Structures are given as structure tokens and as C-alpha cells.
């Protein structure tokens, strides 16, 4: 069966799914996404990846601050497909399409309901993650699940890369579900097993060097390609860790101490040490670079014995 669909989403994860839908036999007649917002140092106003993809394909785009009031428009469509849209849907919207609303969620529900399932799964050290295609209910990510696809999380899984892989997996699972609807029956979730992926905040990016190296390593990997984990040196200089590796046991230096050991830079943690690989400083051009290049370019900041975790000139 060929369905007439509306779509709601914003980031690249959703854009990948939208692209697969537009390339399928189904008709995507309308796209909802977040309004353009100022981004980055220059505060340039940018459209979301979903917005860009829909415009290139010639699909109508709407960017309301909320979906209430869109019921009569959605009544013209068979289904509303949602992927990382960022807004809760009121019951009137859930009831508006001819059939219902579907969500492609980047976790194995009921684990990691909420806004940041990929990052929270990596931070928690989960062995696997996956995709759930579900029927949306008013309570956050609680609806019955049509189909799930599992994906292992390796020891070096990183947030952006996992998100890209899950988008491809989710697009394939969604198309399978659409093929089987309306006869496919979803399975209810067990609310007793639910965990919540809280929205990422600025505090999630701050590295606490008193924690174990493996915990900080997961934090760095989870935020890779996104907000990026960072630490602060004297005078408020910020060092972002874009890539790092566990370095085994450091010497007895206090947590947050940068050391040059066996010709390798590493930072002491509460237990073990972390070796920075690629970093970015809020100095100069702010270019991402190998730690060796950064140490050569900023020797007064990155030297054997430097301490991180400082704020101001203490």
C-alpha cells in the first residue's frame, strides 16, 4: 500500500529518514521542522537539516512553534511520521491523521525514553542500542512498539557515528513497518523497565577529572561530533577533547594533571588516565588539531605538569 505522509523532525538523524521516505513509493506531502535559529560563533541563522532536505526536494515546509492548530492540515494525511522533532505532540495532533502518528526513536524502548538516547546509552556503558518504531502516545516515548532493530555498541562507539548508523537502521525499519500497516499490531512497552535519557545540558560537557578514566572516556565519545566534552585551564582557557583514548595507569599526579609519559600525553583521572588525541582550544583560530600540535603551539598552556579544572586565575 502507498501512504500519504506528513513528516516532523529536525537534525541530521531525521533528515536521513526523511530522505529514505522521499525516495520510497510513499508520498511525503508536508514537512514540519524547527524554525531557523542562530548558531555558532557568528550566530548565523541556519535552517535545520530536515528543512534543507525538504526544500531541495520541493516539499512544503512548515515551522510552527507548536503543532496545536495544525489538526485540519494533518487530517489530509494517512500518517504523521516523527523522528527527533523536539516537541511533544498533544492528543489532538495524535488523533488528526487518518490513521495515527509513528515515531522512529533511537533506542531499544523502554530503555532510554527521552531526548538524548544515543549519548546516554554510550555514557552508561551499554553493550547495545537500536531503533524502535512506535505508535505515539501522549506520554513521552511510552507508546506500543511496531518493530525494533538492535545494534551492538563497541568499545569505541562515538555519538555522531552511532547516530548516523541508527538513522539508516531506523529508515529501513520504518519502511518495513509502513509495508505491513495497517494490519501490524504493536507490542506494549513494560513501563517498569523504562529509563530516561535526560536532555543534554552544558554541564554534561564539563569533565570531572576525579572520575574514573573509563567514565570520562565514555563522556568524550558520547559527545563526539556534538557539544564535545571540555576542561578548563587557568584564565578560563577551554580545551575541548574531540577524541581521546584510555591510557592505563598514570603516576600519582593529582586528577586533572597533564603528564608526558613514555612520549605520550595523558591526563590523570581519579583512577587511570586519559590520553587526548584530538583537541580544540578557544584560542587562535579554534582549529581542531592533534594534541602534539596543540602542545607545540601553546607550550605555556600544555606542558608536563599543567593542571586542568581551573576556573579563572586561581
Backbone bond lengths (Angstrom), bond angles and torsions (degrees), N, CA, C in turn:
res aa  C-N    CA-C-N  psi(-1)  N-CA   C-N-CA  omega(-1)  CA-C   N-CA-C  phi
1 X - - - 1.460 - - 1.528 109.90 -
2 X 1.309 115.27 142.82 1.457 120.71 176.70 1.523 108.94 -100.57
3 X 1.335 115.52 128.56 1.455 120.52 -177.74 1.529 110.80 -106.89
4 X 1.335 114.71 150.43 1.461 121.00 170.97 1.527 106.90 -98.98
5 X 1.344 116.10 119.50 1.451 121.54 -169.09 1.520 112.38 -118.31
6 X 1.331 114.80 146.58 1.460 122.51 160.99 1.520 105.96 -107.05
7 X 1.318 116.57 154.98 1.469 121.23 -175.82 1.519 108.96 -133.95
8 X 1.336 116.20 144.10 1.471 121.16 176.42 1.521 108.69 -136.11
9 X 1.326 116.07 125.18 1.464 121.18 179.38 1.517 109.13 -176.39
10 X 1.330 116.18 176.06 1.463 118.92 -177.85 1.525 114.24 -140.24
11 X 1.352 121.29 -57.98 1.470 120.57 -169.88 1.524 112.54 -79.44
12 X 1.317 115.18 -176.23 1.467 120.96 -177.50 1.529 111.73 -61.38
13 X 1.328 117.86 -34.60 1.469 121.06 174.76 1.524 110.29 -52.47
14 X 1.334 116.39 -49.19 1.456 121.14 179.87 1.522 112.00 -69.87
15 X 1.329 116.83 -34.24 1.458 120.52 -179.58 1.528 111.46 -63.19
16 X 1.330 116.40 -38.66 1.472 120.16 177.24 1.523 110.79 -61.84
17 X 1.319 116.33 -43.50 1.466 120.59 -179.77 1.524 110.30 -66.70
18 X 1.322 116.68 -42.10 1.467 120.13 177.91 1.523 111.03 -60.37
19 X 1.319 117.17 -43.01 1.466 120.54 -179.45 1.525 111.15 -59.73
20 X 1.331 116.62 -41.62 1.474 119.85 179.20 1.521 111.07 -67.43
21 X 1.323 116.60 -36.79 1.463 119.26 177.10 1.520 110.93 -64.83
22 X 1.327 116.77 -43.89 1.470 120.39 -178.14 1.517 111.61 -67.35
23 X 1.344 117.28 -23.85 1.458 120.95 178.59 1.526 112.18 -88.37
24 X 1.325 117.24 -5.11 1.459 121.40 -178.66 1.523 110.62 -88.66
25 X 1.316 115.93 -175.87 1.468 119.66 179.30 1.526 112.55 -77.53
26 X 1.341 116.32 -11.00 1.462 120.00 -178.65 1.525 110.98 -79.20
27 X 1.320 116.66 154.71 1.461 121.96 -178.94 1.522 110.10 -100.60
28 X 1.323 116.89 119.18 1.463 121.92 173.20 1.521 107.00 -96.64
29 X 1.327 115.92 107.30 1.458 120.05 -172.93 1.508 115.14 -98.22
30 X 1.339 117.41 -14.21 1.457 120.40 -176.63 1.521 109.28 -158.49
31 X 1.332 116.15 141.92 1.463 121.70 178.81 1.529 109.49 -126.74
32 X 1.330 114.47 132.56 1.469 121.99 171.43 1.521 108.42 -106.38
33 X 1.324 115.97 140.04 1.455 119.71 176.94 1.528 109.45 -152.96
34 X 1.335 115.70 175.45 1.454 120.22 179.81 1.533 110.24 -72.64
35 X 1.329 117.83 148.02 1.474 120.17 178.01 1.528 110.63 -62.96
36 X 1.334 118.09 151.46 1.469 120.94 174.69 1.520 110.38 -56.49
37 X 1.353 115.38 140.02 1.462 120.33 -176.21 1.527 110.03 -135.83
38 X 1.352 116.93 152.50 1.471 119.41 174.98 1.518 110.64 -67.34
39 X 1.348 116.41 138.07 1.453 121.98 -174.37 1.516 110.15 -139.49
40 X 1.349 115.95 146.70 1.460 121.50 171.51 1.516 113.05 77.02
41 X 1.360 114.12 -175.58 1.463 120.58 -176.92 1.519 112.73 -60.31
42 X 1.325 116.68 -41.02 1.453 120.34 -177.96 1.509 114.25 -80.98
43 X 1.374 116.34 -4.05 1.460 121.70 -178.83 1.522 112.17 53.33
44 X 1.309 114.72 38.62 1.467 120.24 177.33 1.524 109.21 -72.68
45 X 1.315 116.72 134.02 1.456 121.54 -179.48 1.525 109.18 -77.29
46 X 1.341 115.33 120.49 1.463 120.74 -176.01 1.528 110.77 -122.74
47 X 1.309 115.27 147.49 1.463 121.60 172.96 1.529 109.04 -83.28
48 X 1.311 116.20 153.67 1.458 120.27 178.09 1.524 110.20 -68.52
49 X 1.340 117.97 157.34 1.472 119.94 175.57 1.522 113.24 -54.78
50 X 1.330 117.14 -37.59 1.470 119.91 177.52 1.522 110.69 -64.41
51 X 1.322 116.72 -42.29 1.460 121.43 178.33 1.534 110.62 -58.40
52 X 1.326 115.93 -47.88 1.467 120.92 179.89 1.529 111.14 -60.75
53 X 1.327 117.42 -45.80 1.470 121.22 -178.04 1.521 111.45 -63.43
54 X 1.325 116.47 -42.85 1.464 120.08 -178.49 1.525 111.26 -66.39
55 X 1.334 116.77 -41.91 1.465 119.46 179.60 1.523 111.43 -63.69
56 X 1.330 116.63 -41.48 1.472 119.77 179.11 1.523 110.36 -61.11
57 X 1.337 115.84 -37.16 1.471 120.60 -178.98 1.524 112.55 -82.00
58 X 1.340 117.40 -4.86 1.458 120.08 179.43 1.513 114.33 78.61
59 X 1.339 117.72 21.73 1.462 121.43 179.02 1.519 109.12 -92.85
60 X 1.326 116.89 138.38 1.457 121.31 178.90 1.528 110.41 -60.88
61 X 1.349 115.88 138.44 1.461 122.17 -178.83 1.518 109.34 -122.70
62 X 1.332 115.41 135.52 1.453 121.52 174.60 1.528 108.52 -124.18
63 X 1.345 116.97 141.90 1.468 120.88 -176.89 1.531 111.20 -129.46
64 X 1.324 119.21 55.82 1.465 119.74 179.09 1.525 110.96 -71.18
65 X 1.324 116.21 152.77 1.458 120.67 177.53 1.525 111.12 -69.16
66 X 1.315 116.29 -25.96 1.469 122.00 174.21 1.520 108.44 -148.38
67 X 1.339 116.74 158.28 1.465 120.12 -175.24 1.519 113.22 -88.22
68 X 1.316 118.22 -13.64 1.470 119.81 176.05 1.521 109.16 -54.84
69 X 1.308 115.69 128.83 1.455 120.92 -176.22 1.519 113.19 104.36
70 X 1.347 116.45 -9.86 1.466 121.04 -179.82 1.528 112.30 -95.69
71 X 1.322 117.70 7.48 1.471 121.35 -172.96 1.531 112.73 -59.03
72 X 1.326 117.25 -44.60 1.467 119.38 -176.21 1.521 111.28 -66.89
73 X 1.318 117.39 -31.37 1.467 121.09 177.45 1.519 110.13 -70.38
74 X 1.335 116.86 -45.47 1.464 120.69 -178.34 1.520 112.44 -69.10
75 X 1.312 117.69 -21.18 1.463 120.76 179.08 1.526 112.25 -63.24
76 X 1.333 116.91 -16.03 1.460 121.05 -179.95 1.531 112.29 -82.29
77 X 1.341 117.23 -8.08 1.464 120.89 -174.36 1.523 111.18 -110.61
78 X 1.335 114.62 153.69 1.470 119.85 178.58 1.526 111.24 -71.65
79 X 1.330 115.54 -47.01 1.458 121.34 -178.59 1.523 109.91 -139.19
80 X 1.318 115.88 151.36 1.461 122.34 165.27 1.520 106.35 -106.29
81 X 1.336 116.53 120.66 1.460 122.50 177.73 1.518 108.46 -100.00
82 X 1.336 116.66 129.12 1.464 122.15 -176.21 1.522 109.41 -120.37
83 X 1.325 116.82 137.58 1.464 122.10 175.06 1.517 108.25 -147.94
84 X 1.325 117.23 110.90 1.470 122.36 176.30 1.530 111.26 50.53
85 X 1.308 115.81 52.10 1.467 120.68 -178.73 1.519 111.81 -81.34
86 X 1.329 117.16 -36.02 1.452 119.96 176.65 1.515 115.14 94.47
87 X 1.331 118.14 1.97 1.456 121.87 178.16 1.521 109.90 -129.70
88 X 1.340 116.13 140.85 1.453 120.12 172.46 1.524 109.21 -75.44
89 X 1.332 116.90 142.95 1.453 121.39 -178.10 1.525 109.72 -98.18
90 X 1.330 118.76 125.68 1.470 120.65 176.31 1.523 110.66 -67.74
91 X 1.313 116.10 161.30 1.463 120.62 -177.04 1.519 111.58 -58.99
92 X 1.323 117.32 -35.57 1.469 119.68 -179.21 1.526 111.33 -62.07
93 X 1.343 117.31 -32.70 1.466 120.70 177.11 1.520 110.47 -75.91
94 X 1.324 116.90 -39.08 1.470 119.96 178.33 1.531 110.49 -60.55
95 X 1.317 116.76 -33.23 1.466 121.08 -178.12 1.521 113.13 -87.78
96 X 1.335 118.01 -5.71 1.462 120.45 -171.24 1.529 114.72 -73.53
97 X 1.345 120.53 -48.04 1.474 119.01 -178.96 1.530 111.62 -62.60
98 X 1.305 116.77 163.31 1.461 121.33 -177.44 1.523 111.47 -61.30
99 X 1.332 116.86 -34.23 1.470 119.92 178.26 1.529 109.59 -107.90
100 X 1.300 118.66 -78.48 1.467 119.65 178.89 1.525 108.68 -169.87
101 X 1.338 115.95 -158.56 1.458 122.35 -179.34 1.518 109.96 -121.80
102 X 1.334 116.43 136.78 1.454 123.28 -179.97 1.525 109.40 -112.86
103 X 1.323 116.01 146.83 1.456 120.60 176.98 1.522 109.60 -127.05
104 X 1.328 116.23 137.03 1.468 122.21 172.66 1.526 106.13 -103.75
105 X 1.334 116.65 110.01 1.462 121.77 -172.88 1.522 109.74 -114.52
106 X 1.341 115.94 137.58 1.471 120.91 -172.45 1.527 112.33 -88.80
107 X 1.331 116.08 57.85 1.463 120.68 171.79 1.518 108.54 -162.64
108 X 1.318 115.61 171.35 1.456 122.09 175.51 1.523 107.56 -93.43
109 X 1.308 115.97 82.35 1.458 121.10 -178.44 1.541 110.72 -55.53
110 X 1.355 115.86 142.42 1.463 129.19 14.75 1.542 115.18 -87.69
111 X 1.336 118.12 6.49 1.452 118.88 176.92 1.529 109.47 -75.52
112 X 1.295 115.40 134.83 1.458 124.87 176.93 1.529 113.84 60.73
113 X 1.326 114.13 55.30 1.463 118.83 163.82 1.525 107.78 -68.79
114 X 1.317 117.00 146.49 1.454 118.42 174.72 1.508 114.58 119.52
115 X 1.345 115.35 -164.81 1.460 122.50 -162.47 1.518 115.32 -82.69
116 X 1.336 119.06 -26.05 1.472 120.49 -172.51 1.528 110.99 -131.53
117 X 1.328 118.18 59.04 1.467 119.84 -174.19 1.518 114.35 -66.81
118 X 1.325 118.24 -36.29 1.465 120.72 -179.20 1.518 110.57 -66.17
119 X 1.318 116.37 -50.75 1.466 120.85 -178.22 1.523 111.42 -62.77
120 X 1.324 117.32 -43.09 1.459 120.21 -177.91 1.523 111.65 -67.65
121 X 1.318 117.49 -34.84 1.464 119.86 177.60 1.524 111.02 -64.68
122 X 1.336 117.18 -42.74 1.466 120.61 179.39 1.522 110.00 -68.61
123 X 1.321 118.25 -45.14 1.460 121.47 179.56 1.532 111.66 -58.94
124 X 1.336 116.48 -35.74 1.461 120.51 -178.49 1.524 112.87 -79.19
125 X 1.338 117.30 -10.08 1.458 120.27 -179.08 1.512 113.73 78.59
126 X 1.338 117.74 26.84 1.461 120.93 178.85 1.528 111.07 -60.63
127 X 1.324 115.90 145.85 1.467 121.14 177.83 1.515 112.17 -78.75
128 X 1.334 117.39 -23.88 1.459 120.41 -177.82 1.518 109.94 -150.29
129 X 1.314 113.96 162.92 1.452 121.75 171.77 1.525 106.41 -140.15
130 X 1.317 117.01 -159.39 1.455 118.02 179.69 1.511 111.83 168.31
131 X 1.315 114.43 -161.84 1.459 123.11 -177.21 1.526 108.99 -127.04
132 X 1.321 115.15 140.58 1.464 121.24 172.49 1.524 109.30 -125.09
133 X 1.317 117.03 126.87 1.468 122.12 172.54 1.519 106.24 -102.24
134 X 1.303 116.15 116.52 1.456 120.78 -169.15 1.522 112.23 -129.48
135 X 1.312 114.75 160.27 1.464 122.10 169.86 1.520 107.14 -85.13
136 X 1.315 117.42 127.69 1.465 120.30 -174.46 1.521 110.59 -78.02
137 X 1.336 114.82 134.00 1.454 122.15 170.14 1.521 108.35 -119.17
138 X 1.322 116.33 168.72 1.466 120.03 -173.87 1.525 112.29 -63.21
139 X 1.334 118.61 -35.56 1.458 122.04 178.40 1.522 109.28 -74.52
140 X 1.320 117.43 139.26 1.461 123.26 -171.52 1.526 112.83 -54.56
141 X 1.338 116.38 117.82 1.473 124.21 171.95 1.522 113.15 51.52
142 X 1.332 116.94 33.19 1.460 120.80 -175.64 1.517 113.66 -104.76
143 X 1.321 117.57 -3.46 1.448 120.53 -173.43 1.513 114.06 -69.62
144 X 1.328 117.52 163.29 1.468 121.42 179.59 1.528 111.10 -65.46
145 X 1.328 115.30 150.69 1.466 121.99 -171.30 1.525 110.80 -104.48
146 X 1.331 115.89 128.05 1.461 121.60 177.08 1.528 111.90 -79.58
147 X 1.323 116.07 -42.51 1.466 119.08 -175.34 1.520 109.53 -158.99
148 X 1.340 115.12 145.47 1.462 121.48 174.57 1.516 109.80 -128.20
149 X 1.338 114.48 149.09 1.457 121.18 173.48 1.521 107.15 -131.22
150 X 1.321 117.43 131.17 1.454 122.53 -174.26 1.530 110.63 -97.73
151 X 1.339 115.86 152.97 1.460 121.62 177.97 1.520 108.65 -146.54
152 X 1.342 118.27 127.76 1.465 119.74 178.69 1.527 111.08 -69.34
153 X 1.329 115.27 149.46 1.456 121.82 173.56 1.521 107.43 -107.76
154 X 1.304 116.52 109.50 1.456 120.35 179.69 1.521 111.61 -71.36
155 X 1.326 115.56 175.00 1.461 121.26 -177.56 1.521 112.68 -63.46
156 X 1.340 118.02 -24.02 1.466 120.79 -177.09 1.532 111.40 -114.76
157 X 1.330 117.57 23.27 1.465 120.71 179.52 1.524 110.32 -58.42
158 X 1.336 116.47 134.70 1.464 122.38 -178.91 1.526 109.82 -122.36
159 X 1.335 116.27 146.34 1.443 122.05 -169.56 1.516 115.67 -53.92
160 X 1.330 118.07 -53.49 1.462 120.67 -175.64 1.524 111.30 -63.96
161 X 1.334 116.23 -43.15 1.465 119.54 -179.14 1.533 111.59 -65.91
162 X 1.324 117.09 -42.30 1.464 120.63 177.43 1.525 110.11 -62.12
163 X 1.336 116.88 -42.40 1.455 120.01 178.16 1.518 112.81 -59.24
164 X 1.322 116.94 -40.65 1.470 120.98 178.06 1.531 111.18 -64.09
165 X 1.326 116.04 -42.99 1.465 119.96 -179.76 1.524 111.15 -66.52
166 X 1.333 116.17 -38.81 1.458 119.62 179.03 1.526 111.71 -69.04
167 X 1.317 117.80 -32.07 1.466 120.15 176.87 1.522 110.91 -62.13
168 X 1.331 116.65 -43.60 1.472 119.98 177.18 1.526 110.94 -64.07
169 X 1.331 115.58 -42.74 1.464 120.41 179.27 1.530 110.44 -64.11
170 X 1.326 115.98 -41.37 1.454 120.14 -179.56 1.510 113.40 -67.01
171 X 1.335 116.77 -38.34 1.464 120.15 177.95 1.523 110.84 -62.42
172 X 1.338 116.91 -43.02 1.469 120.55 179.78 1.525 110.58 -65.14
173 X 1.344 116.90 -43.49 1.460 120.13 -179.85 1.522 111.46 -64.88
174 X 1.339 116.77 -39.75 1.460 120.57 179.06 1.522 111.51 -61.67
175 X 1.327 116.74 -45.09 1.467 119.66 179.84 1.526 111.36 -63.47
176 X 1.334 117.33 -35.58 1.463 120.46 175.38 1.530 110.74 -63.10
177 X 1.328 115.90 -43.60 1.461 120.04 179.62 1.530 110.74 -63.42
178 X 1.316 117.01 -44.20 1.465 120.13 179.27 1.523 111.29 -61.60
179 X 1.330 116.46 -33.97 1.466 119.87 177.05 1.522 111.54 -63.92
180 X 1.337 116.97 -33.53 1.462 121.49 -173.27 1.525 113.29 -94.08
181 X 1.324 117.69 -11.91 1.459 120.61 177.82 1.533 110.05 -77.40
182 X 1.329 117.65 151.45 1.469 128.50 8.21 1.529 114.47 -92.50
183 X 1.312 118.69 8.04 1.464 120.38 -174.21 1.525 113.79 -82.10
184 X 1.345 117.25 -16.43 1.463 120.86 -177.27 1.524 110.41 -72.21
185 X 1.342 116.52 132.51 1.461 121.61 179.37 1.527 109.99 -103.79
186 X 1.336 117.90 127.18 1.462 119.91 179.47 1.520 112.02 -78.60
187 X 1.353 115.33 154.70 1.456 122.17 178.61 1.524 110.11 -97.40
188 X 1.335 118.02 131.65 1.472 119.22 179.72 1.523 111.79 -66.08
189 X 1.323 116.88 149.68 1.454 122.26 176.01 1.538 109.90 -82.65
190 X 1.323 114.69 155.79 1.460 121.16 172.97 1.522 107.80 -93.23
191 X 1.314 116.91 103.52 1.462 120.85 -176.91 1.523 112.30 -61.12
192 X 1.313 117.89 -26.13 1.460 120.92 -178.82 1.526 111.83 -66.33
193 X 1.340 117.36 -20.52 1.470 121.72 -179.14 1.525 112.60 -97.65
194 X 1.318 117.40 3.79 1.465 120.75 -173.69 1.529 111.75 -70.71
195 X 1.326 115.17 138.66 1.461 122.78 167.46 1.522 107.36 -125.74
196 X 1.338 116.37 160.56 1.461 119.90 -171.98 1.525 111.78 -121.44
197 X 1.308 114.57 130.20 1.469 122.36 178.92 1.518 107.93 -94.25
198 X 1.322 115.68 89.17 1.457 119.83 -177.61 1.528 111.06 -59.11
199 X 1.316 115.65 147.64 1.463 121.54 176.90 1.525 110.04 -57.66
200 X 1.319 116.64 138.77 1.455 120.75 177.98 1.526 110.51 -68.31
201 X 1.324 115.84 138.77 1.450 121.28 175.31 1.526 108.62 -123.20
202 X 1.313 116.28 174.40 1.465 119.65 -179.36 1.525 111.87 -60.96
203 X 1.310 117.84 -29.24 1.466 120.28 -178.95 1.526 111.99 -68.71
204 X 1.323 117.80 -23.89 1.463 120.56 178.42 1.528 111.85 -66.78
205 X 1.332 117.14 -19.63 1.458 120.65 -178.25 1.529 112.96 -88.48
206 X 1.323 118.10 -13.84 1.461 121.02 -175.59 1.530 109.90 -80.69
207 X 1.313 116.79 126.03 1.466 121.57 -179.27 1.529 109.91 -84.24
208 X 1.319 115.92 128.84 1.465 123.05 173.83 1.522 107.04 -103.71
209 X 1.330 116.49 104.70 1.463 120.67 -173.56 1.525 113.29 -71.25
210 X 1.329 118.01 -8.42 1.457 119.38 175.07 1.521 112.46 -76.28
211 X 1.315 116.64 -11.62 1.470 120.58 178.16 1.521 109.85 -80.54
212 X 1.337 115.13 164.81 1.456 120.36 179.94 1.525 110.83 -66.89
213 X 1.322 115.97 151.40 1.462 121.01 -177.73 1.519 111.90 -60.38
214 X 1.332 117.88 -37.61 1.466 118.49 -178.34 1.528 111.73 -68.26
215 X 1.341 118.16 -30.76 1.462 121.58 176.78 1.535 109.89 -68.89
216 X 1.329 116.54 -44.41 1.468 120.12 179.17 1.525 110.40 -66.57
217 X 1.323 116.73 -37.62 1.465 120.91 177.16 1.525 110.64 -58.60
218 X 1.325 117.34 -43.71 1.469 120.42 178.92 1.528 110.82 -65.94
219 X 1.332 116.68 -36.65 1.464 120.39 176.86 1.527 110.86 -61.98
220 X 1.330 116.81 -46.22 1.464 121.01 179.90 1.525 110.36 -62.21
221 X 1.330 117.02 -44.61 1.463 119.78 -178.60 1.523 112.11 -68.21
222 X 1.330 116.86 -39.44 1.462 120.18 -179.63 1.520 111.76 -61.40
223 X 1.327 116.51 -36.92 1.467 120.86 -176.56 1.523 112.92 -92.93
224 X 1.329 116.94 1.49 1.460 121.20 -179.55 1.526 110.72 -60.57
225 X 1.331 116.21 129.35 1.459 120.96 -179.23 1.512 113.18 80.56
226 X 1.341 116.34 5.35 1.461 120.32 -178.23 1.530 108.95 -127.33
227 X 1.336 117.81 -119.42 1.462 119.83 -177.46 1.524 112.02 -74.55
228 X 1.315 118.80 -29.73 1.460 126.70 -179.61 1.527 111.50 74.91
229 X 1.327 114.91 132.54 1.462 121.23 174.63 1.527 108.84 -73.68
230 X 1.337 116.27 147.31 1.464 118.45 -178.62 1.524 110.75 -145.74
231 X 1.321 114.05 162.17 1.449 122.66 173.29 1.516 108.68 -131.77
232 X 1.324 116.82 162.94 1.459 121.33 -174.68 1.521 110.85 -120.26
233 X 1.317 116.48 136.34 1.463 122.76 176.36 1.528 108.70 -105.49
234 X 1.332 116.29 -171.84 1.456 120.75 -179.88 1.533 111.01 -59.43
235 X 1.316 114.72 152.17 1.470 123.06 178.93 1.527 111.99 63.93
236 X 1.344 116.80 19.99 1.454 120.35 176.14 1.509 115.02 74.77
237 X 1.321 118.01 13.77 1.461 120.59 177.72 1.521 108.95 -68.98
238 X 1.313 115.81 129.42 1.466 121.70 -173.87 1.526 110.28 -105.63
239 X 1.309 115.35 132.48 1.465 122.52 177.66 1.514 108.11 -116.30
240 X 1.321 115.86 114.00 1.467 121.28 177.85 1.521 109.14 -90.71
241 X 1.320 116.30 132.33 1.460 121.76 176.66 1.524 108.24 -97.87
242 X 1.323 116.00 104.16 1.454 121.18 -179.45 1.524 111.61 -84.72
243 X 1.324 115.58 -28.59 1.468 120.99 178.31 1.524 107.58 -152.79
244 X 1.334 116.02 139.88 1.464 120.75 179.86 1.521 108.55 -152.25
245 X 1.327 115.50 167.87 1.457 122.18 180.00 1.519 108.97 -138.03
246 X 1.328 119.07 141.15 1.459 119.87 171.71 1.529 109.90 -59.22
247 X 1.328 117.10 140.69 1.466 121.10 -174.28 1.519 112.55 -117.55
248 X 1.327 117.73 14.68 1.456 119.26 -179.43 1.513 110.96 73.94
249 X 1.311 117.10 -150.58 1.452 121.55 -175.86 1.517 111.50 -85.45
250 X 1.331 116.27 129.71 1.459 121.37 175.87 1.531 108.06 -88.38
251 X 1.335 116.57 -177.20 1.465 118.93 173.66 1.537 108.26 -76.95
252 X 1.322 117.39 -160.34 1.461 119.98 -177.40 1.525 112.99 -91.59
253 X 1.320 117.07 23.63 1.467 121.01 177.05 1.528 110.33 -63.66
254 X 1.333 118.20 148.36 1.462 120.90 177.34 1.530 111.14 -61.78
255 X 1.331 117.36 150.19 1.470 119.90 177.01 1.525 111.42 -54.23
256 X 1.327 115.62 138.18 1.456 121.63 -178.51 1.509 114.31 92.43
257 X 1.359 117.63 4.86 1.465 121.35 -179.15 1.528 110.03 -91.79
258 X 1.317 115.77 127.03 1.464 121.50 175.92 1.523 108.64 -82.34
259 X 1.329 116.83 126.94 1.461 121.33 -179.55 1.525 109.85 -128.53
260 X 1.326 114.58 151.39 1.464 122.16 173.54 1.519 106.27 -108.56
261 X 1.322 117.39 102.54 1.462 123.00 -174.46 1.527 108.43 -126.63
262 X 1.332 115.45 127.98 1.470 120.99 -179.50 1.521 111.26 52.92
263 X 1.348 114.64 42.02 1.466 122.10 177.17 1.533 112.35 62.99
264 X 1.337 115.56 29.45 1.460 119.82 -178.76 1.528 109.05 -139.28
265 X 1.330 115.99 132.76 1.453 119.96 176.26 1.521 109.67 -76.59
266 X 1.319 116.84 137.62 1.448 120.85 175.13 1.523 109.42 -153.45
267 X 1.331 114.85 156.90 1.459 121.01 -177.51 1.519 108.38 -118.33
268 X 1.319 116.45 127.16 1.463 121.63 -179.20 1.527 110.34 -66.91
269 X 1.329 115.21 139.44 1.459 121.93 178.20 1.531 108.58 -119.53
270 X 1.318 116.26 179.89 1.449 119.48 177.30 1.506 111.97 -57.58
271 X 1.321 116.34 -37.81 1.459 123.04 171.02 1.515 107.03 -140.92
272 X 1.333 117.39 127.59 1.451 121.40 -177.68 1.519 111.89 77.77
273 X 1.337 115.22 -164.20 1.460 120.81 -178.36 1.521 109.21 -148.48
274 X 1.323 115.31 160.63 1.454 122.15 179.72 1.521 108.52 -122.67
275 X 1.335 116.54 131.19 1.458 121.80 179.43 1.533 109.58 -98.91
276 X 1.338 118.57 110.61 1.466 120.14 174.97 1.527 110.32 -62.13
277 X 1.316 117.20 140.37 1.460 122.06 177.90 1.528 109.93 -113.30
278 X 1.332 116.50 -56.38 1.461 122.17 177.72 1.521 108.43 -123.89
279 X 1.340 116.14 130.14 1.461 120.57 -175.59 1.525 109.99 -132.50
280 X 1.323 114.57 169.66 1.462 120.91 178.09 1.528 107.99 -146.65
281 X 1.298 116.54 128.73 1.463 122.49 -179.35 1.526 110.41 -105.19
282 X 1.325 116.06 147.14 1.468 118.81 173.17 1.520 109.93 -86.39
283 X 1.317 115.07 48.87 1.455 123.99 176.45 1.525 108.33 -138.74
284 X 1.312 117.15 157.50 1.460 120.41 -178.82 1.520 110.46 62.25
285 X 1.317 116.60 -135.22 1.462 121.64 -178.95 1.521 112.31 -86.16
286 X 1.326 117.41 -3.86 1.456 119.98 -179.46 1.508 113.01 66.62
287 X 1.314 116.76 33.10 1.470 122.30 -176.57 1.521 110.37 -82.62
288 X 1.312 117.02 138.23 1.459 121.13 172.29 1.519 108.77 -69.11
289 X 1.339 116.84 136.81 1.460 120.31 -176.58 1.523 110.59 -154.65
290 X 1.342 117.58 160.03 1.462 119.97 173.88 1.522 110.27 -61.27
291 X 1.324 116.47 150.97 1.458 120.51 -178.90 1.526 111.27 -58.67
292 X 1.329 118.40 -34.41 1.468 120.90 179.17 1.527 110.94 -62.62
293 X 1.324 116.92 -42.72 1.467 120.64 178.81 1.519 110.90 -66.77
294 X 1.332 116.31 -39.29 1.458 119.76 178.71 1.522 111.30 -64.13
295 X 1.338 116.45 -41.16 1.465 120.19 179.51 1.521 111.22 -66.15
296 X 1.324 117.12 -36.27 1.469 120.20 176.99 1.526 111.62 -68.82
297 X 1.327 115.90 -36.88 1.453 119.61 -176.61 1.523 113.86 -82.15
298 X 1.326 117.27 -24.12 1.467 121.67 -177.52 1.525 109.62 -132.14
299 X 1.342 117.45 63.48 1.469 120.67 -174.80 1.527 113.88 -66.24
300 X 1.334 118.12 -22.75 1.459 119.67 178.46 1.527 112.13 -79.42
301 X 1.311 115.98 -12.08 1.461 121.18 178.60 1.525 111.36 -104.00
302 X 1.334 115.85 -45.69 1.466 121.63 -175.30 1.526 108.66 -109.34
303 X 1.315 115.68 96.15 1.460 121.58 -179.58 1.522 108.97 -143.61
304 X 1.314 115.60 160.86 1.458 120.67 179.73 1.527 109.58 -60.70
305 X 1.337 115.55 116.20 1.460 120.82 -178.48 1.509 114.60 104.11
306 X 1.345 118.23 -4.91 1.463 120.85 177.39 1.524 109.52 -61.91
307 X 1.332 115.32 148.54 1.452 120.60 -178.11 1.532 110.02 -114.01
308 X 1.318 115.22 136.39 1.472 121.32 175.99 1.516 109.78 -111.96
309 X 1.321 114.48 157.10 1.442 120.70 -177.04 1.502 112.29 106.83
310 X 1.349 116.75 -2.80 1.460 121.61 178.11 1.526 110.49 -74.70
311 X 1.328 115.29 147.84 1.459 121.84 170.58 1.521 107.28 -127.51
312 X 1.308 116.76 125.81 1.460 120.71 -177.06 1.520 110.98 79.38
313 X 1.317 117.16 -147.27 1.469 121.81 -174.85 1.524 113.09 -109.08
314 X 1.328 116.68 23.54 1.477 118.22 -177.95 1.510 110.92 -66.15
